Amino acid sequence: MYRKVFVFMLIVFFIGVCIGSTTSGKIDIGDVVSLDGDDRIDQQQTDSNGGDGMGADGKMAQSFTPSLPILTRVELLMRRIGNPSGDVKVSIRSSVDGRDLTSISIPAVDLPTSYNWVEFDFHDILVIPGRQYYIVFHQCCDYLFWGCIHKDRYPGGEAWYYGESVQWNWEPAYKWDFAFKTYGRYIIDSKYSSIGGVISTLQEYSQKFYADNMVVAGSDGDTIVYVPDDYPSIQEAINHANTGDTIIVRDGIYTENIKVNKSGLTIKSENGPNLTIVKAADSDNHIFDVAADNVSIISFTIEGATGENGIWIAGLYIHDSYHCSVYNNIFQNDWYGVRLSHVSNSILIDNIANNNKNVGFIISYSHNNIIMDNQAYRNMSTGILLGSSSYNVLFNNTANNNRDFGIRLYTSSGNFLSNNTASNNKIGIYLDYSSKNNILINNTVDDNNGGIYLHMSSKNTLRNNRMVNNKCNFKVDGNFLSDFHHDIDVSNTVDGKPIYYLTKVRDFEINDTNMFRDAGFLALISCDNITVRNLNLHNNSPGILLVNTTNSKIFNNTLNDNGIGISLGSSSSNNLIFHNIVYNNGRGIYVWFYSDDNIITGNKIYNNINGIWIFYYSKNNFINNNVVHNNSESGIRLDSSSNGNIVMLNDIYNNKWLGMCLAESCNNKICCNNFIKNDVYFSNSFFNHWKNNYWDDWNSIGPKIIHGEVEWMWWMNEWRWFNFDWHPAREPYDI
């Protein structure tokens, strides 16, 4: 084994995330990344019926096509005769007669005397998946042999020879392949010790891709043709092309719908996208429809696939393919700019998608791709969308001024999002519906309606993300406890203030005199006996979040301009919420999903959409002595089997729709409240007890009539129904 110790810190992509520590502010790779640090076999040809050698100073090479972005080592089937002197060298090249990208030398005498696998473990290098590379064996003496076989056993490359009488050449008549194995990985090192290492390696990868694309494909002997010199259209050039050919398109406007069904083609403009425009001949068909592997589309403006008849089509549609490259293009005025479906190990880099009718870049059912250095702006839906896609990298992209989402992940897991910017969208970055195990690092999200939202998703890791000047900077929501299992530390900030996302903390106080005084967002997940007081939290959703948290006190806090002021959910019970000021939120205080036996008392709740909302099987809560006024819908709402609650001695007035609303909730006690300039209403709510409330619109003798409705069967019309406050108060209560 000829291994060199080489520590190269990187997370490029394809990372599985699990729950880690949320209080240390550091990433522990054992908690965050699921990996064993080992590389794996990528390419191989292991058959041999003999061997070949070129003698002293000769060279032999085997070309191969990697699928992994990091090449770690190779194994060659070799033998020696006698005891040769000197060192043999094995190197990796991107062209057979080019420079060494990496190399390692070993003593020739260390080769085996009968054919066996010999490992050459050089420094790990970055490669472009789908491009051809060469393993070059440099002989130092005679009697050294590399196992080989004919009949073209490896379709991704072939054997090459170099000697005094034979310059680099391969044997087309025999189609030899040497016996080899290449190893690669997505993750270089299992010790994730710095975000900087991740970022610098991705930047290096980006630079390598740019540099490799400065060289015209086909320079190793494949054909280069020009449009319109050699063929009048791009499609004609493709029809006559062979694998490995390069089609260069001169300046001009080309009106075509192009099908690419041949692998290994490079199609590029001569002078860039501003001078070479491809327009749709039929706006209801893709402009480029690629159904082949190892295809590169470089430096075009691609426009006009608008789908006027409602067909969801794209400027560039790549499907059922791998190892494709899309570089330096402009996609505009299409339905989708770029659509990838069932695509893997491909690269989208330095493209622009703007003014498209739906999504700029949509990646669906696709895995192990890199989306880097792209711009998506002024699209009518989303800038960059991943749907049911895993293990992709989104790095250094800009998604601005899109109508809905800057970047959205829908049912997508294990993706790596870093150094992206999302501004002036409805929502900057949105992880949606079971998008799990994603890592978000160093993203900037500013001036959106919503910043970063995690919706019904779990086990995501957030580090060093900046949310600035969004109407709602940060939002986490869902229905189940698992939806709130994330690894989010204080390196994430909202308007420059840290996010505190605490899990399984007990017996602790958070206030304006300790480290939490500058909190921007506070979440308590599965905590017990926590006190939170004297904080001012705004522009998030919620301001304070309790999930599966018990026996805690939330008091003397000010919560304003949040989606939800205070949220208690997923079996958060026996908590005391008192003396808080809650205003200008979507929902003031929200108790939901089996959250029972909480006390909400002495709070001032005003100018929200809904003041207090008890929702979904949340029972036996005590709502007392609150001042609830000027909310735009309901002052207090009991909803969806929220039964057995007590609403008592609250001052409820001037709410624009209803003072109180009951929906499908029963056996609640509503007594001794003031209802001033407000009415109440109920729907499908039975056996509720209204007693001794003050109604400013009722001065008659007898009970106060409370109007509502019932629905006996879902297909029947609603029937009007009535409850009664049998003993209405004659004077308002002093609350």
Buried (B, 14 or more C-beta within 10 A) or exposed (E): EBEEEEEBBBBBBBBBBBBBBBEEEEBEBEBBBEBEEEBEEBBBBBBBEEBBBBEBEBBBBBBBBBBBBBBBBBBBBBBBEEEBEBBBBBBBBBBBBEEBBBBBBBEBBEBEEEBEBBBBBBBBBBBBBBBBBBBBBBBBBBBBBBBBBBEBBBEBBBBBBBBEEEEBEBBEEBBBBBBBBBBBBBBBBEEBEEBEBBBEBBBEBBEBBBEBBEEEBBEBEBEBBBBBEBBEBBBBBBEBBEEBBBBBBBEEEBEBBBBBEBBBBBBBBBEBBEBBBBBBBEBBBBBBBBBBBBBBBBBBBBBBBBBEEEEEBBBBBBBEBBBBBBBBBBBBBBBBBBBBBBBBBBBBBBBBBBBBBBBBBBBBBBBBBBBBBBBBBBBBBBBBBBBBBBBBBBBBBBBBBBEBBBBBBBBBBBBBBBBBBBBBBBBBBBBBEBBBBBBBBBBBBBBBEBBBBBBBBBBBBBBBBBBBBBBBBBBBBBEBBBBBBBBBBBBBBBBEBBBBBBBEBEEBEBBBEEEBEEBBBBBBBBBBBBBBBBBEBBBBBBBBBBBBBBBBBBBBBBBBBBBBBBBBBBBBBBBBBBBBBBBBBBBBBBBBBBBBBBBBBBBBBBBBBBBBBBBBBBBBBBBBBBBBBBBEBBBBBBBBBBBBBBBBBBBBBBBEBBBBBBBBBBEBBBBBBBBBEBBBBBBBBBEBEBBBBBBEEBEEEEBBEBEBBBBEEEEEEEEEBEBEBEBBBEEBBEB
